[in-house]
Amino acid sequence: MIIGIDPGQTGALAVVDGGKVKALFDMPTSARLFGKGKQVDGYALSSWLLEHSSGHDVQVLLEAVSAMPGQGASSMFRFGESVGVVLGVCGALQLPVAWIRPVAWKRAAGLIGKDKDAARTLAIQLHPEAAGELTRKKDVGRADAICIACFGL
C-alpha cells in the first residue's frame, strides 16, 4: 500500500493499494491557535492515517516541496510548518516516508509544463474509481496525491 501526500494546507492524501485508489482525504486543517488562518490538524491527520494504515505494509511518498520565488516569508513558514506536522505524524505512527521531488513525479506523469488541472484529468483517466471525488477544480490536491502515490508503484 502506498500513501501519496501533497503536504500543503490545500493538499491531500491518497491511498493506493492493489493498483486502485482506496481512499482520498483532503489535508485536514483547523483554525490557528495564534494569528489568522488555518494550520494542518495533526490529530485528524493521525486518526485518518492510523485508520488507513493499520495492518498494512505501508510506504508513504511525500512531495519534497521547497520555497518558490515570490512567496512571502509568512506563507513559506506556514508551508514548512505543514510539512513538519505531516512528518511528525508519520514518525509517531512509525510510517516510513520517502521524499519525491515534484519534477520527478510530474515528469513521469507527463505533466511538466501543463496547468494544475492536467493532474486531475490524468488521475481520472488512470483511476476512474476515484472520478467521483475529483469533480471540482479544487480537487487538484487529491489528484496530485494520487499521482504521487502512483509514482511509487
C-alpha positions as CSV (number, residue, x, y, z in Angstrom):
1,M,0.0,0.0,0.0
2,I,1.3,3.4,-0.9
3,I,0.0,6.7,0.6
4,G,0.8,9.7,-1.6
5,I,0.8,13.1,0.2
6,D,0.6,16.6,-1.2
7,P,1.6,18.3,2.0
8,G,0.2,21.8,1.7
9,Q,-2.9,23.1,3.6
10,T,-4.8,22.7,0.3
11,G,-3.1,19.3,-0.3
12,A,-4.5,15.8,0.2
13,L,-3.6,12.2,0.8
14,A,-4.3,9.2,-1.4
15,V,-4.2,5.5,-0.5
16,V,-3.4,3.3,-3.5
17,D,-3.5,-0.4,-2.9
18,G,-3.5,-3.2,-5.5
19,G,-3.3,-0.5,-8.2
20,K,-6.6,1.1,-7.1
21,V,-7.3,4.3,-5.2
22,K,-8.8,3.1,-1.9
23,A,-9.2,6.4,-0.1
24,L,-8.8,10.1,-0.6
25,F,-8.6,12.7,2.2
26,D,-8.2,16.5,1.9
27,M,-5.5,17.7,4.2
28,P,-7.3,18.4,7.5
29,T,-7.0,21.9,8.8
30,S,-8.2,23.8,11.9
31,A,-8.1,27.4,13.0
32,R,-4.6,28.6,14.0
33,L,-4.1,28.8,17.7
34,F,-2.3,32.1,17.3
35,G,-2.8,34.5,14.5
36,K,-5.1,34.3,11.4
37,G,-5.7,31.5,9.0
38,K,-5.5,27.7,9.3
39,Q,-3.0,25.0,10.2
40,V,-2.8,21.3,9.5
41,D,-4.7,19.4,12.1
42,G,-2.3,16.8,13.4
43,Y,-4.9,14.9,15.4
44,A,-7.3,14.5,12.4
45,L,-4.3,13.6,10.2
46,S,-3.0,11.0,12.6
47,S,-6.5,9.5,13.1
48,W,-7.0,9.1,9.3
49,L,-3.5,7.7,8.7
50,L,-3.9,5.2,11.5
51,E,-7.3,4.1,10.2
52,H,-6.0,3.5,6.7
53,S,-2.5,2.1,7.5
54,S,-3.2,-0.3,10.4
55,G,-2.4,-3.9,9.5
56,H,-0.9,-3.0,6.1
57,D,2.7,-2.8,4.7
58,V,2.7,0.9,4.0
59,Q,5.1,3.3,2.2
60,V,4.4,7.0,2.4
61,L,5.5,9.1,-0.5
62,L,5.7,12.8,0.5
63,E,6.2,15.5,-2.1
64,A,9.5,17.2,-1.4
65,V,8.5,20.8,-1.7
66,S,10.7,23.8,-1.4
67,A,10.5,27.6,-1.4
68,M,9.3,29.2,-4.6
69,P,10.3,32.6,-5.9
70,G,7.9,35.3,-5.0
71,Q,6.4,33.6,-2.0
72,G,6.5,35.6,1.2
73,A,8.2,34.5,4.4
74,S,4.9,34.0,6.2
75,S,3.5,31.7,3.6
76,M,6.7,29.7,3.4
77,F,6.8,29.4,7.2
78,R,3.2,28.0,7.1
79,F,4.1,25.6,4.3
80,G,7.1,24.4,6.2
81,E,5.0,24.0,9.3
82,S,2.5,21.9,7.4
83,V,5.3,19.6,6.1
84,G,6.6,19.3,9.7
85,V,3.2,18.3,11.0
86,V,3.0,15.6,8.3
87,L,6.5,14.3,9.1
88,G,5.8,14.3,12.8
89,V,2.6,12.4,12.5
90,C,4.2,9.8,10.1
91,G,7.1,9.4,12.5
92,A,4.8,9.0,15.5
93,L,2.9,6.3,13.7
94,Q,6.1,4.7,12.5
95,L,5.2,5.0,8.8
96,P,8.2,5.0,6.5
97,V,8.5,8.2,4.5
98,A,10.2,8.6,1.1
99,W,10.6,12.0,-0.5
100,I,9.7,12.6,-4.1
101,R,10.5,15.8,-5.9
102,P,7.7,17.4,-7.8
103,V,9.7,17.5,-11.0
104,A,10.2,13.7,-10.8
105,W,6.6,12.6,-10.4
106,K,5.3,15.3,-12.8
107,R,7.9,14.3,-15.5
108,A,6.9,10.6,-15.1
109,A,3.2,11.6,-15.4
110,G,3.8,13.8,-18.4
111,L,2.7,16.9,-16.6
112,I,5.7,19.1,-17.0
113,G,4.7,22.4,-18.5
114,K,0.9,21.7,-18.1
115,D,-1.5,23.6,-16.0
116,K,-2.5,22.3,-12.5
117,D,-5.8,20.9,-13.7
118,A,-4.0,18.4,-16.0
119,A,-3.2,16.3,-13.0
120,R,-6.9,16.0,-12.2
121,T,-7.7,14.9,-15.8
122,L,-4.8,12.3,-15.7
123,A,-5.9,11.0,-12.3
124,I,-9.5,10.4,-13.6
125,Q,-8.1,8.7,-16.7
126,L,-5.8,6.4,-14.7
127,H,-8.2,5.8,-11.8
128,P,-11.8,6.0,-12.9
129,E,-12.8,4.6,-9.5
130,A,-11.8,7.9,-8.0
131,A,-13.5,10.1,-10.6
132,G,-16.4,10.9,-8.3
133,E,-14.0,12.5,-5.8
134,L,-12.2,14.6,-8.4
135,T,-15.1,16.6,-9.8
136,R,-14.1,20.1,-8.6
137,K,-11.3,22.3,-9.8
138,K,-10.1,22.5,-6.2
139,D,-9.7,18.7,-6.1
140,V,-6.3,19.1,-7.7
141,G,-4.6,18.4,-4.4
142,R,-6.3,15.0,-4.4
143,A,-5.2,14.4,-8.0
144,D,-1.6,15.3,-7.1
145,A,-1.7,12.9,-4.1
146,I,-2.9,10.1,-6.5
147,C,-0.2,10.9,-9.0
148,I,2.5,11.0,-6.2
149,A,1.3,7.5,-5.0
150,C,1.2,6.1,-8.5
151,F,4.8,7.3,-9.0
152,G,5.7,4.9,-6.1
153,L,4.1,1.9,-7.9
